[in-house]
Amino acid sequence: MASTWEQTSPNTFEHKRSVFEHLYFLTQGTFGQPTPFVLFSSVRFRHAHDPVHDRVEASLKNAWVQMRAKEPQIVARHGETTKIVEVFEGGALDKWLSETFVVCRDQSPDDVFKECVARPYVTLFYFPATRELTLQANHSFIDGRGALFFWDTFFSLLENPIEGQVTPEVVKKALPPSCDHILGVAEESSPEAEELAHKMMDRAITENPIYIPIEDPAAPPRGFQRRQIKLTPAASKRVISTCHQKGITVTSAIYVAFCLAVQEYQFEREGKAGDTLVAFTNLDARRYFGEAYAHELRRVACHFSIMPLNLPIDPSTFDKTVEQLSDYYRKALDHPIAEGVLKCLPAALPVYLQATAEGAAFTKTPWLTALGIVEDFMGRSFGPWEVKDFWLANTMMSPLVQLLLWTWRGQIVIGGAFNEAFYDGDVVEALLRRSEQILLHSLGL
């Protein structure tokens, strides 16, 4: 299969950015300054033989260097119009390593998340006091599912280090194809695509959206924050079993429950509430890769698409709404509301950016990132290495809460990422707990 990468020098490869890689390139911001939609993923680990810190640090650093042979995205950077992967050697490799493998002795992962600034490369932070690791990446290089695959590959390398140097020949074989190329997304816009783009945008418009009220939407952004709750193992088991019996997805049930919690809070704060959820939902595009690209399914890359969502929110129709949302997620790009999405993506980007700048309703409603069962994509045990805990969140600069869902070690985790300029952490956590109550009540549990 022909590569879509161009080798522009003995050590350098370039690739035209896909639509969503370009979208997140536009959010890259100024290096050293806060920026939105930076992906953070953190794990806590243990080693069965509890080696001294220096040995652990050396092993982690070695695995980080070796990751380039498996997943070159970790050394990717943006050019003017392309994504660039350079194979560092000698002093350049030492410089890259010093910038991208950062040992934090006096900070926690949440401290680093709160103070996040844009960085030129994907970066791995190590917290020796708590045996935690945090991955920071511009979203154009790694999506949420890709972060799970990163940890799986990284800990596999810790268990079984590879031999040999990371050379251009090695990296060339591992370069990921563009998601646009795999899915057959049109390279250029057209009048038909522009018409489809506006129709798609109309599907994510409402005059009465649900949203979480804030005091001052014009306040300057401050620190990045996250909160999460975990359902007990017993409650998680009952929720999962009941959803399976009803033929609905766990993700849909929790998303609707959270929207109802937001609707209640909106009414309490403002005396009235929205009745519609509008959003552009994230979709793992790997499910559409087909047999020819089966080897790319576990790729550490930005391999997702989006779909418009327009869903009525009413406590009296919980079951019906969850059924509708479950059908939406299962059909995904084959759902009628997603008609024409792949055809119109190049044309849709400027339309989407304009609507975002104008404060369209979908910029206020909760944005969902659902990872499913983490262990389906990331192992927990790798020889003497064991992953004990996991979390993921994005930096949020605007008055918007990212709702995060996954199941880990048999427990459903519901989280929220937000900016402290707009939301109080206790308010967000209270909404998460109210969502749990609504979920259990609505499922008859």
Summary of the structure (lengths in Angstrom):
residues: 445
radius of gyration: 21.7
end to end distance: 51.6
largest distance: 65.7
contacts: 1463
relative contact order: 0.17
helix: 44%
strand: 23%
